Amino acid sequence: MTKKCFITVKDEVYCQISGLEPHDHKMLDEKFAVMVDGAFFMPAYKLGHWDGKIHFFDKTGKIYFRLLEELVPYLEAWHYEIELKDLRTPVDLVEGRVTSEWFTSKPEHELGVKLRPYQVDAVNAALDATSGFVIAATGSGKTWMIAALADVMNLNDVRVIVIVPSSDLVDQTAATLRLGNLDVGTYSGAKKDHHHGTVVATWQALQNNPAIVKDFGCFIVDEAHGASAKTIGELINEHGKHAPFRYGFTGTFPKAKIDQMSLRGAIGEILYSINAADLIRMGYLAQLEIEPIEIQAAV
């Protein structure tokens, strides 16, 4: 028997599913609910006020649209006819892809910085996908990848906000981006200069004035594994739900399922990954020599 349901993509973060039979809705609620670590010890759980789970498919049928790939097979297996309605504003694809000479080709660029082959591949994978994660180990040159990605976005008239976890990183990241001849401003506790093509900001400063994120079409979250679900929910998913381009750069992707689903829903899947072993093998990091030292306590 064929049934009919409706999927409405409301913005760049959420969609709404309606028309499901009650038992199917309940089944999806259970499938996309994840137990919170330590919930058994929390008062709300002990008192029976909370089931201890984060429900990524809620009672109204709302879910991250980036999780639809996991949800739709259930609807197909249950023989639903799916009607899709997309309410998002159409966005032009980003033109231009980077090469190793991306920065050296600029006459005003004096450093002579060439992008490494894996940096080129990571940035272009991000541009092709429009959203997602680049997992890059320490020493991979994440900031130059961010600079190249932001530069291409700016050339396509897309304003970029790079979100970092501390004020020190604001200054460091902005300094590197300026070396790449980007138009860069900063937004932190010390300085609020956000009228530029690319702005480097802290989570903390943006939380105090979240309305400014609506001025940007692209989010780049540095050290994305450290972004709390609450912060992402307020800034990226609510105030920034209009932004079609969203990326995360980090050295490690969290292992907790709740964190993974929150980040995947808000930003996307892993697009490119390079670890320290790869960088050592390619000669970009020094070879490791480990010498175990045994110390015996004096009797």
Phi and psi restraints in degrees (value plus and minus 20) as a CYANA .aco file:
   2 THR   PHI    -107.5   -67.5
   2 THR   PSI     112.4   152.4
   3 LYS   PHI    -135.3   -95.3
   3 LYS   PSI     147.3   187.3
   4 LYS   PHI    -147.8  -107.8
   4 LYS   PSI     115.3   155.3
   5 CYS   PHI    -154.6  -114.6
   5 CYS   PSI     146.5   186.5
   6 PHE   PHI    -145.1  -105.1
   6 PHE   PSI     111.4   151.4
   7 ILE   PHI    -134.3   -94.3
   7 ILE   PSI      98.3   138.3
   8 THR   PHI    -132.5   -92.5
   8 THR   PSI      93.8   133.8
   9 VAL   PHI    -102.2   -62.2
   9 VAL   PSI      91.6   131.6
  10 LYS   PHI    -105.9   -65.9
  10 LYS   PSI     -55.2   -15.2
  11 ASP   PHI    -180.6  -140.6
  11 ASP   PSI    -181.3  -141.3
  12 GLU   PHI    -101.1   -61.1
  12 GLU   PSI     -14.4    25.6
  13 VAL   PHI    -144.4  -104.4
  13 VAL   PSI     -69.7   -29.7
  14 TYR   PHI    -135.4   -95.4
  14 TYR   PSI     136.0   176.0
  15 CYS   PHI    -155.7  -115.7
  15 CYS   PSI     144.7   184.7
  16 GLN   PHI    -143.1  -103.1
  16 GLN   PSI     112.9   152.9
  17 ILE   PHI    -134.6   -94.6
  17 ILE   PSI     105.9   145.9
  18 SER   PHI    -152.3  -112.3
  18 SER   PSI     145.4   185.4
  19 GLY   PHI      68.7   108.7
  19 GLY   PSI     -15.8    24.2
  20 LEU   PHI     -96.4   -56.4
  20 LEU   PSI     127.6   167.6
  21 GLU   PHI     -90.2   -50.2
  21 GLU   PSI     127.4   167.4
  22 PRO   PHI     -72.4   -32.4
  22 PRO   PSI     -62.5   -22.5
  23 HIS   PHI     -91.2   -51.2
  23 HIS   PSI     -49.5    -9.5
  24 ASP   PHI     -91.3   -51.3
  24 ASP   PSI     -60.3   -20.3
  25 HIS   PHI     -80.1   -40.1
  25 HIS   PSI     -64.8   -24.8
  26 LYS   PHI     -83.3   -43.3
  26 LYS   PSI     -58.7   -18.7
  27 MET   PHI     -83.2   -43.2
  27 MET   PSI     -63.1   -23.1
  28 LEU   PHI     -86.9   -46.9
  28 LEU   PSI     -56.8   -16.8
  29 ASP   PHI     -77.9   -37.9
  29 ASP   PSI     -62.8   -22.8
  30 GLU   PHI     -90.7   -50.7
  30 GLU   PSI     -59.4   -19.4
  31 LYS   PHI     -85.5   -45.5
  31 LYS   PSI     -53.6   -13.6
  32 PHE   PHI    -128.7   -88.7
  32 PHE   PSI      11.2    51.2
  33 ALA   PHI    -132.0   -92.0
  33 ALA   PSI     113.9   153.9
  34 VAL   PHI    -145.1  -105.1
  34 VAL   PSI     111.7   151.7
  35 MET   PHI     -89.8   -49.8
  35 MET   PSI     114.8   154.8
  36 VAL   PHI     -98.8   -58.8
  36 VAL   PSI     113.2   153.2
  37 ASP   PHI     -79.2   -39.2
  37 ASP   PSI     109.9   149.9
  38 GLY   PHI      60.4   100.4
  38 GLY   PSI     -12.0    28.0
  39 ALA   PHI     -81.0   -41.0
  39 ALA   PSI     -52.2   -12.2
  40 PHE   PHI     -80.5   -40.5
  40 PHE   PSI     -43.5    -3.5
  41 PHE   PHI    -117.6   -77.6
  41 PHE   PSI     -20.5    19.5
  42 MET   PHI    -107.8   -67.8
  42 MET   PSI     119.4   159.4
  43 PRO   PHI     -75.0   -35.0
  43 PRO   PSI     -61.5   -21.5
  44 ALA   PHI     -81.2   -41.2
  44 ALA   PSI     -56.1   -16.1
  45 TYR   PHI     -93.1   -53.1
  45 TYR   PSI     -64.8   -24.8
  46 LYS   PHI     -81.4   -41.4
  46 LYS   PSI     -55.1   -15.1
  47 LEU   PHI    -103.7   -63.7
  47 LEU   PSI     -23.7    16.3
  48 GLY   PHI      60.3   100.3
  48 GLY   PSI      -5.6    34.4
  49 HIS   PHI    -105.1   -65.1
  49 HIS   PSI     -30.7     9.3
  50 TRP   PHI    -170.5  -130.5
  50 TRP   PSI     122.8   162.8
  51 ASP   PHI    -104.7   -64.7
  51 ASP   PSI     -18.6    21.4
  52 GLY   PHI      61.8   101.8
  52 GLY   PSI     -10.2    29.8
  53 LYS   PHI    -140.2  -100.2
  53 LYS   PSI     131.8   171.8
  54 ILE   PHI    -114.8   -74.8
  54 ILE   PSI     104.8   144.8
  55 HIS   PHI    -120.9   -80.9
  55 HIS   PSI      86.5   126.5
  56 PHE   PHI     -99.8   -59.8
  56 PHE   PSI     -35.9     4.1
  57 PHE   PHI    -137.4   -97.4
  57 PHE   PSI      87.5   127.5
  58 ASP   PHI    -111.8   -71.8
  58 ASP   PSI    -196.7  -156.7
  59 LYS   PHI     -86.8   -46.8
  59 LYS   PSI     -42.3    -2.3
  60 THR   PHI    -107.7   -67.7
  60 THR   PSI     -25.8    14.2
  61 GLY   PHI      71.5   111.5
  61 GLY   PSI      -8.6    31.4
  62 LYS   PHI    -104.0   -64.0
  62 LYS   PSI     118.9   158.9
  63 ILE   PHI    -174.6  -134.6
  63 ILE   PSI     135.4   175.4
  64 TYR   PHI     -78.2   -38.2
  64 TYR   PSI     110.3   150.3
  65 PHE   PHI     -89.6   -49.6
  65 PHE   PSI     -40.1    -0.1
  66 ARG   PHI     -93.8   -53.8
  66 ARG   PSI     -27.6    12.4
  67 LEU   PHI    -117.4   -77.4
  67 LEU   PSI     -18.0    22.0
  68 LEU   PHI     -80.8   -40.8
  68 LEU   PSI     -50.8   -10.8
  69 GLU   PHI     -79.3   -39.3
  69 GLU   PSI     -50.3   -10.3
  70 GLU   PHI    -105.7   -65.7
  70 GLU   PSI     -47.9    -7.9
  71 LEU   PHI    -104.9   -64.9
  71 LEU   PSI     -60.0   -20.0
  72 VAL   PHI     -76.8   -36.8
  72 VAL   PSI     -58.3   -18.3
  73 PRO   PHI     -76.5   -36.5
  73 PRO   PSI     -52.4   -12.4
  74 TYR   PHI     -84.8   -44.8
  74 TYR   PSI     -64.4   -24.4
  75 LEU   PHI     -82.3   -42.3
  75 LEU   PSI     -60.4   -20.4
  76 GLU   PHI     -86.9   -46.9
  76 GLU   PSI     -59.8   -19.8
  77 ALA   PHI     -86.0   -46.0
  77 ALA   PSI     -48.6    -8.6
  78 TRP   PHI    -110.7   -70.7
  78 TRP   PSI     -11.9    28.1
  79 HIS   PHI      45.6    85.6
  79 HIS   PSI      20.7    60.7
  80 TYR   PHI    -106.5   -66.5
  80 TYR   PSI     118.1   158.1
  81 GLU   PHI    -107.4   -67.4
  81 GLU   PSI     103.1   143.1
  82 ILE   PHI    -122.0   -82.0
  82 ILE   PSI     108.1   148.1
  83 GLU   PHI    -131.2   -91.2
  83 GLU   PSI     100.8   140.8
  84 LEU   PHI    -124.0   -84.0
  84 LEU   PSI     114.9   154.9
  85 LYS   PHI    -150.1  -110.1
  85 LYS   PSI     101.4   141.4
  86 ASP   PHI    -127.7   -87.7
  86 ASP   PSI      94.1   134.1
  87 LEU   PHI    -114.8   -74.8
  87 LEU   PSI     -17.3    22.7
  88 ARG   PHI     -91.4   -51.4
  88 ARG   PSI     130.4   170.4
  89 THR   PHI     -93.4   -53.4
  89 THR   PSI     108.5   148.5
  90 PRO   PHI     -77.7   -37.7
  90 PRO   PSI     120.6   160.6
  91 VAL   PHI    -145.8  -105.8
  91 VAL   PSI     115.9   155.9
  92 ASP   PHI     -90.1   -50.1
  92 ASP   PSI     124.1   164.1
  93 LEU   PHI     -87.2   -47.2
  93 LEU   PSI     128.3   168.3
  94 VAL   PHI     -96.5   -56.5
  94 VAL   PSI     107.6   147.6
  95 GLU   PHI    -116.2   -76.2
  95 GLU   PSI     126.2   166.2
  96 GLY   PHI      79.0   119.0
  96 GLY   PSI     116.4   156.4
  97 ARG   PHI    -151.8  -111.8
  97 ARG   PSI     128.9   168.9
  98 VAL   PHI    -102.8   -62.8
  98 VAL   PSI     138.5   178.5
  99 THR   PHI    -148.2  -108.2
  99 THR   PSI     155.4   195.4
 100 SER   PHI     -82.6   -42.6
 100 SER   PSI     -43.6    -3.6
 101 GLU   PHI    -114.6   -74.6
 101 GLU   PSI      -3.7    36.3
 102 TRP   PHI     -74.6   -34.6
 102 TRP   PSI     -65.7   -25.7
 103 PHE   PHI    -108.1   -68.1
 103 PHE   PSI     -56.6   -16.6
 104 THR   PHI     -88.4   -48.4
 104 THR   PSI     -38.9     1.1
 105 SER   PHI     -95.5   -55.5
 105 SER   PSI     -32.3     7.7
 106 LYS   PHI    -101.0   -61.0
 106 LYS   PSI     103.6   143.6
 107 PRO   PHI     -81.5   -41.5
 107 PRO   PSI     -47.3    -7.3
 108 GLU   PHI    -108.5   -68.5
 108 GLU   PSI     -22.3    17.7
 109 HIS   PHI    -105.9   -65.9
 109 HIS   PSI      93.3   133.3
 110 GLU   PHI    -119.8   -79.8
 110 GLU   PSI     -31.2     8.8
 111 LEU   PHI     -94.0   -54.0
 111 LEU   PSI     -49.0    -9.0
 112 GLY   PHI      53.3    93.3
 112 GLY   PSI       8.2    48.2
 113 VAL   PHI     -95.3   -55.3
 113 VAL   PSI     103.1   143.1
 114 LYS   PHI    -124.6   -84.6
 114 LYS   PSI     117.8   157.8
 115 LEU   PHI     -93.2   -53.2
 115 LEU   PSI     118.3   158.3
 116 ARG   PHI     -94.3   -54.3
 116 ARG   PSI     137.5   177.5
 117 PRO   PHI     -74.7   -34.7
 117 PRO   PSI     -62.7   -22.7
 118 TYR   PHI     -90.3   -50.3
 118 TYR   PSI     -49.7    -9.7
 119 GLN   PHI     -86.1   -46.1
 119 GLN   PSI     -61.1   -21.1
 120 VAL   PHI     -80.5   -40.5
 120 VAL   PSI     -66.1   -26.1
 121 ASP   PHI     -83.7   -43.7
 121 ASP   PSI     -61.1   -21.1
 122 ALA   PHI     -86.1   -46.1
 122 ALA   PSI     -65.9   -25.9
 123 VAL   PHI     -84.7   -44.7
 123 VAL   PSI     -63.9   -23.9
 124 ASN   PHI     -89.0   -49.0
 124 ASN   PSI     -52.8   -12.8
 125 ALA   PHI     -83.4   -43.4
 125 ALA   PSI     -59.0   -19.0
 126 ALA   PHI     -86.2   -46.2
 126 ALA   PSI     -63.2   -23.2
 127 LEU   PHI     -84.7   -44.7
 127 LEU   PSI     -57.3   -17.3
 128 ASP   PHI     -86.6   -46.6
 128 ASP   PSI     -56.0   -16.0
 129 ALA   PHI    -110.0   -70.0
 129 ALA   PSI     -40.4    -0.4
 130 THR   PHI      52.0    92.0
 130 THR   PSI     -39.9     0.1
 131 SER   PHI    -180.5  -140.5
 131 SER   PSI     133.2   173.2
 132 GLY   PHI     122.4   162.4
 132 GLY   PSI    -194.0  -154.0
 133 PHE   PHI    -131.3   -91.3
 133 PHE   PSI     122.8   162.8
 134 VAL   PHI    -132.6   -92.6
 134 VAL   PSI      98.7   138.7
 135 ILE   PHI    -118.0   -78.0
 135 ILE   PSI      93.7   133.7
 136 ALA   PHI    -157.2  -117.2
 136 ALA   PSI     106.9   146.9
 137 ALA   PHI     -88.6   -48.6
 137 ALA   PSI     141.9   181.9
 138 THR   PHI     -77.1   -37.1
 138 THR   PSI     113.4   153.4
 139 GLY   PHI      76.5   116.5
 139 GLY   PSI     -22.2    17.8
 140 SER   PHI    -102.2   -62.2
 140 SER   PSI     -33.8     6.2
 141 GLY   PHI      62.5   102.5
 141 GLY   PSI      28.1    68.1
 142 LYS   PHI     -79.2   -39.2
 142 LYS   PSI     -58.4   -18.4
 143 THR   PHI     -85.3   -45.3
 143 THR   PSI     -56.1   -16.1
 144 TRP   PHI     -89.7   -49.7
 144 TRP   PSI     -51.4   -11.4
 145 MET   PHI     -86.3   -46.3
 145 MET   PSI     -63.6   -23.6
 146 ILE   PHI     -81.2   -41.2
 146 ILE   PSI     -61.1   -21.1
 147 ALA   PHI     -81.1   -41.1
 147 ALA   PSI     -65.1   -25.1
 148 ALA   PHI     -85.5   -45.5
 148 ALA   PSI     -62.6   -22.6
 149 LEU   PHI     -83.2   -43.2
 149 LEU   PSI     -65.9   -25.9
 150 ALA   PHI     -84.4   -44.4
 150 ALA   PSI     -56.8   -16.8
 151 ASP   PHI     -83.2   -43.2
 151 ASP   PSI     -64.2   -24.2
 152 VAL   PHI     -83.2   -43.2
 152 VAL   PSI     -62.1   -22.1
 153 MET   PHI     -80.6   -40.6
 153 MET   PSI     -66.1   -26.1
 154 ASN   PHI     -81.0   -41.0
 154 ASN   PSI     -58.5   -18.5
 155 LEU   PHI     -85.7   -45.7
 155 LEU   PSI     -40.6    -0.6
 156 ASN   PHI    -118.7   -78.7
 156 ASN   PSI      -1.5    38.5
 157 ASP   PHI      41.8    81.8
 157 ASP   PSI      11.7    51.7
 158 VAL   PHI    -128.5   -88.5
 158 VAL   PSI     100.2   140.2
 159 ARG   PHI     -97.1   -57.1
 159 ARG   PSI     122.8   162.8
 160 VAL   PHI    -141.1  -101.1
 160 VAL   PSI     116.3   156.3
 161 ILE   PHI    -137.6   -97.6
 161 ILE   PSI     102.5   142.5
 162 VAL   PHI    -119.7   -79.7
 162 VAL   PSI      99.2   139.2
 163 ILE   PHI    -125.3   -85.3
 163 ILE   PSI     102.3   142.3
 164 VAL   PHI    -142.2  -102.2
 164 VAL   PSI     142.0   182.0
 165 PRO   PHI    -103.7   -63.7
 165 PRO   PSI     -30.2     9.8
 166 SER   PHI    -168.3  -128.3
 166 SER   PSI     139.8   179.8
 167 SER   PHI     -84.6   -44.6
 167 SER   PSI     -55.5   -15.5
 168 ASP   PHI     -79.5   -39.5
 168 ASP   PSI     -62.1   -22.1
 169 LEU   PHI     -90.3   -50.3
 169 LEU   PSI     -45.9    -5.9
 170 VAL   PHI     -78.8   -38.8
 170 VAL   PSI     -71.8   -31.8
 171 ASP   PHI     -85.4   -45.4
 171 ASP   PSI     -63.1   -23.1
 172 GLN   PHI     -83.8   -43.8
 172 GLN   PSI     -66.5   -26.5
 173 THR   PHI     -86.1   -46.1
 173 THR   PSI     -64.4   -24.4
 174 ALA   PHI     -81.5   -41.5
 174 ALA   PSI     -59.2   -19.2
 175 ALA   PHI     -82.9   -42.9
 175 ALA   PSI     -61.8   -21.8
 176 THR   PHI     -86.2   -46.2
 176 THR   PSI     -63.2   -23.2
 177 LEU   PHI     -82.6   -42.6
 177 LEU   PSI     -56.6   -16.6
 178 ARG   PHI     -87.7   -47.7
 178 ARG   PSI     -52.8   -12.8
 179 LEU   PHI     -83.1   -43.1
 179 LEU   PSI     -46.4    -6.4
 180 GLY   PHI    -106.8   -66.8
 180 GLY   PSI     -11.9    28.1
 181 ASN   PHI      45.2    85.2
 181 ASN   PSI      15.7    55.7
 182 LEU   PHI    -108.4   -68.4
 182 LEU   PSI     135.0   175.0
 183 ASP   PHI    -104.7   -64.7
 183 ASP   PSI      82.6   122.6
 184 VAL   PHI    -142.0  -102.0
 184 VAL   PSI     116.1   156.1
 185 GLY   PHI    -143.3  -103.3
 185 GLY   PSI     150.9   190.9
 186 THR   PHI    -149.2  -109.2
 186 THR   PSI     132.3   172.3
 187 TYR   PHI    -161.5  -121.5
 187 TYR   PSI      82.2   122.2
 188 SER   PHI    -168.8  -128.8
 188 SER   PSI    -190.2  -150.2
 189 GLY   PHI     -83.8   -43.8
 189 GLY   PSI     -51.0   -11.0
 190 ALA   PHI    -103.6   -63.6
 190 ALA   PSI     -55.4   -15.4
 191 LYS   PHI    -166.3  -126.3
 191 LYS   PSI     119.5   159.5
 192 LYS   PHI    -149.0  -109.0
 192 LYS   PSI      69.1   109.1
 193 ASP   PHI    -148.8  -108.8
 193 ASP   PSI      67.4   107.4
 194 HIS   PHI    -131.3   -91.3
 194 HIS   PSI      -1.4    38.6
 195 HIS   PHI    -118.6   -78.6
 195 HIS   PSI      44.2    84.2
 196 HIS   PHI    -161.8  -121.8
 196 HIS   PSI     147.9   187.9
 197 GLY   PHI     -85.7   -45.7
 197 GLY   PSI     -56.2   -16.2
 198 THR   PHI    -149.9  -109.9
 198 THR   PSI     113.6   153.6
 199 VAL   PHI    -146.1  -106.1
 199 VAL   PSI     113.0   153.0
 200 VAL   PHI    -121.6   -81.6
 200 VAL   PSI     106.0   146.0
 201 ALA   PHI    -158.8  -118.8
 201 ALA   PSI     141.0   181.0
 202 THR   PHI    -117.7   -77.7
 202 THR   PSI     135.0   175.0
 203 TRP   PHI     -76.2   -36.2
 203 TRP   PSI     -64.4   -24.4
 204 GLN   PHI     -81.7   -41.7
 204 GLN   PSI     -64.8   -24.8
 205 ALA   PHI     -85.8   -45.8
 205 ALA   PSI     -60.0   -20.0
 206 LEU   PHI     -87.2   -47.2
 206 LEU   PSI     -53.0   -13.0
 207 GLN   PHI     -84.3   -44.3
 207 GLN   PSI     -48.6    -8.6
 208 ASN   PHI     -98.5   -58.5
 208 ASN   PSI     -39.7     0.3
 209 ASN   PHI    -166.1  -126.1
 209 ASN   PSI      46.9    86.9
 210 PRO   PHI     -86.8   -46.8
 210 PRO   PSI     -36.5     3.5
 211 ALA   PHI     -83.5   -43.5
 211 ALA   PSI     -45.7    -5.7
 212 ILE   PHI     -90.1   -50.1
 212 ILE   PSI     -40.1    -0.1
 213 VAL   PHI     -85.8   -45.8
 213 VAL   PSI     -38.2     1.8
 214 LYS   PHI     -88.9   -48.9
 214 LYS   PSI     -33.5     6.5
 215 ASP   PHI    -103.6   -63.6
 215 ASP   PSI     -22.8    17.2
 216 PHE   PHI    -137.2   -97.2
 216 PHE   PSI     122.4   162.4
 217 GLY   PHI    -120.5   -80.5
 217 GLY   PSI     -26.5    13.5
 218 CYS   PHI    -160.4  -120.4
 218 CYS   PSI     110.5   150.5
 219 PHE   PHI    -128.7   -88.7
 219 PHE   PSI     113.5   153.5
 220 ILE   PHI    -144.1  -104.1
 220 ILE   PSI      93.9   133.9
 221 VAL   PHI    -120.6   -80.6
 221 VAL   PSI      92.5   132.5
 222 ASP   PHI    -108.3   -68.3
 222 ASP   PSI     125.4   165.4
 223 GLU   PHI      33.0    73.0
 223 GLU   PSI      30.0    70.0
 224 ALA   PHI     -83.9   -43.9
 224 ALA   PSI     -43.7    -3.7
 225 HIS   PHI     -85.7   -45.7
 225 HIS   PSI     -40.0     0.0
 226 GLY   PHI    -110.7   -70.7
 226 GLY   PSI     -21.5    18.5
 227 ALA   PHI     -98.1   -58.1
 227 ALA   PSI     104.5   144.5
 228 SER   PHI     -93.9   -53.9
 228 SER   PSI     133.3   173.3
 229 ALA   PHI     -80.6   -40.6
 229 ALA   PSI     -55.8   -15.8
 230 LYS   PHI     -85.0   -45.0
 230 LYS   PSI     -64.2   -24.2
 231 THR   PHI     -84.8   -44.8
 231 THR   PSI     -65.8   -25.8
 232 ILE   PHI     -80.2   -40.2
 232 ILE   PSI     -63.2   -23.2
 233 GLY   PHI     -79.7   -39.7
 233 GLY   PSI     -60.6   -20.6
 234 GLU   PHI     -99.8   -59.8
 234 GLU   PSI     -63.5   -23.5
 235 LEU   PHI    -106.0   -66.0
 235 LEU   PSI     -80.2   -40.2
 236 ILE   PHI     -97.3   -57.3
 236 ILE   PSI     -62.9   -22.9
 237 ASN   PHI    -103.2   -63.2
 237 ASN   PSI     -44.2    -4.2
 238 GLU   PHI    -125.9   -85.9
 238 GLU   PSI     -86.4   -46.4
 239 HIS   PHI     -91.3   -51.3
 239 HIS   PSI     -45.9    -5.9
 240 GLY   PHI    -129.1   -89.1
 240 GLY   PSI       1.3    41.3
 241 LYS   PHI     -89.1   -49.1
 241 LYS   PSI     -30.2     9.8
 242 HIS   PHI    -102.5   -62.5
 242 HIS   PSI     -39.9     0.1
 243 ALA   PHI     -95.0   -55.0
 243 ALA   PSI      98.2   138.2
 244 PRO   PHI     -99.2   -59.2
 244 PRO   PSI     -43.2    -3.2
 245 PHE   PHI    -126.9   -86.9
 245 PHE   PSI     100.9   140.9
 246 ARG   PHI    -168.2  -128.2
 246 ARG   PSI     107.3   147.3
 247 TYR   PHI    -155.8  -115.8
 247 TYR   PSI     131.8   171.8
 248 GLY   PHI    -146.3  -106.3
 248 GLY   PSI     115.2   155.2
 249 PHE   PHI    -138.6   -98.6
 249 PHE   PSI     109.8   149.8
 250 THR   PHI    -179.1  -139.1
 250 THR   PSI     138.1   178.1
 251 GLY   PHI    -104.7   -64.7
 251 GLY   PSI     -46.2    -6.2
 252 THR   PHI    -160.1  -120.1
 252 THR   PSI     121.0   161.0
 253 PHE   PHI    -116.2   -76.2
 253 PHE   PSI     115.2   155.2
 254 PRO   PHI     -81.0   -41.0
 254 PRO   PSI     129.1   169.1
 255 LYS   PHI    -109.6   -69.6
 255 LYS   PSI     -46.0    -6.0
 256 ALA   PHI     -85.0   -45.0
 256 ALA   PSI     111.9   151.9
 257 LYS   PHI     -82.8   -42.8
 257 LYS   PSI     -57.4   -17.4
 258 ILE   PHI     -81.8   -41.8
 258 ILE   PSI     -65.3   -25.3
 259 ASP   PHI     -84.3   -44.3
 259 ASP   PSI     -61.0   -21.0
 260 GLN   PHI     -81.1   -41.1
 260 GLN   PSI     -67.2   -27.2
 261 MET   PHI     -87.9   -47.9
 261 MET   PSI     -56.3   -16.3
 262 SER   PHI     -84.3   -44.3
 262 SER   PSI     -65.1   -25.1
 263 LEU   PHI     -90.2   -50.2
 263 LEU   PSI     -60.6   -20.6
 264 ARG   PHI     -84.2   -44.2
 264 ARG   PSI     -61.2   -21.2
 265 GLY   PHI     -86.5   -46.5
 265 GLY   PSI     -58.5   -18.5
 266 ALA   PHI    -102.0   -62.0
 266 ALA   PSI     -54.6   -14.6
 267 ILE   PHI    -140.8  -100.8
 267 ILE   PSI     -64.2   -24.2
 268 GLY   PHI     116.5   156.5
 268 GLY   PSI    -188.8  -148.8
 269 GLU   PHI    -106.4   -66.4
 269 GLU   PSI     149.5   189.5
 270 ILE   PHI     -93.4   -53.4
 270 ILE   PSI     102.3   142.3
 271 LEU   PHI    -117.3   -77.3
 271 LEU   PSI     -54.4   -14.4
 272 TYR   PHI    -174.5  -134.5
 272 TYR   PSI     122.7   162.7
 273 SER   PHI    -162.2  -122.2
 273 SER   PSI     114.3   154.3
 274 ILE   PHI    -161.1  -121.1
 274 ILE   PSI     108.0   148.0
 275 ASN   PHI    -126.5   -86.5
 275 ASN   PSI     157.6   197.6
 276 ALA   PHI     -82.5   -42.5
 276 ALA   PSI     -57.6   -17.6
 277 ALA   PHI     -81.4   -41.4
 277 ALA   PSI     -59.3   -19.3
 278 ASP   PHI     -83.1   -43.1
 278 ASP   PSI     -62.7   -22.7
 279 LEU   PHI     -86.0   -46.0
 279 LEU   PSI     -57.0   -17.0
 280 ILE   PHI     -86.2   -46.2
 280 ILE   PSI     -65.1   -25.1
 281 ARG   PHI     -81.0   -41.0
 281 ARG   PSI     -56.3   -16.3
 282 MET   PHI    -104.3   -64.3
 282 MET   PSI     -23.8    16.2
 283 GLY   PHI      68.3   108.3
 283 GLY   PSI      -8.7    31.3
 284 TYR   PHI    -109.1   -69.1
 284 TYR   PSI     -39.4     0.6
 285 LEU   PHI    -143.2  -103.2
 285 LEU   PSI     132.6   172.6
 286 ALA   PHI     -87.5   -47.5
 286 ALA   PSI     128.4   168.4
 287 GLN   PHI     -85.8   -45.8
 287 GLN   PSI     124.8   164.8
 288 LEU   PHI    -113.8   -73.8
 288 LEU   PSI     119.0   159.0
 289 GLU   PHI    -147.2  -107.2
 289 GLU   PSI      95.7   135.7
 290 ILE   PHI    -127.0   -87.0
 290 ILE   PSI     101.3   141.3
 291 GLU   PHI    -138.1   -98.1
 291 GLU   PSI      88.6   128.6
 292 PRO   PHI     -89.4   -49.4
 292 PRO   PSI     115.5   155.5
 293 ILE   PHI    -136.5   -96.5
 293 ILE   PSI     104.3   144.3
 294 GLU   PHI    -120.9   -80.9
 294 GLU   PSI     105.4   145.4
 295 ILE   PHI    -133.0   -93.0
 295 ILE   PSI     106.6   146.6
 296 GLN   PHI    -125.3   -85.3
 296 GLN   PSI     110.5   150.5
 297 ALA   PHI     -90.9   -50.9
 297 ALA   PSI     123.3   163.3
 298 ALA   PHI     -88.6   -48.6
 298 ALA   PSI     118.1   158.1
